Amino acid sequence: MPFDFIKTFTNLGRIELSDTGQENIPHENTGHEKIGQQNIDDFLEAVAARKSTPGGGAVAAVCAAQACSLVTMVARFTRGNAEMLSAIAERANNARATLVSLADEDVLAFEALMKCYREYNRENQTPEAIIRIDSALVQAAHAPRLIIRITLTLINDLKILSEIGNPNLMTDVAISATLFKAALN
């Protein structure tokens, strides 16, 4: 049940979105079209293509971003504490934009990791090549770590909306919970 998911994760405590530790990790520009600039069909075609990217990390980020859009919508349609609801909508909207950027970061980091593996396997089996792989692995884990962290920041807001949100939009709250859960899994 989606609402059970909300209850489970609200016990983790509040994580501030500003604590995501977003560093600017440089990546080689591979010329991929930014995910946020693609239409849905193009993104789905890119995921289905016989290529490694975009893959699960980018899909998880987009999934969580969709949940953020629903949270924002529900907060904007809910009457009550306008200041609190506005803050929820702003947090979710900011998280949505960050998650879309993280989808791109995930693509670039994974492509950089694959390039390191290819170079190592071909001709460069040196300690320096292993260090480059280790560094690329750390960078490849950065976006998924932040996707999880950002998703967890919004669970408390989702719980509030499940309790006081516009009753006509409870299915949207439930779908948000399901999308967040999918992004975390």
Secondary structure, DSSP 8 states (H G I E B T S, - for coil): -HHHHHHHHHTT----GGGG--------------GGGS-HHHHHHHHHSSSS-S-HHHHHHHHHHHHHHHHHHHHHH--S-HHHHHHHHHHHHHHHHHHHHHHHHHHHHHHHHHHHHHHHHHT--SHHHHHHHHHHHHHHHHHHHHHHHHHHHTHHHHHHHHHHS-GGGHHHHHHHHHHHHHHH-
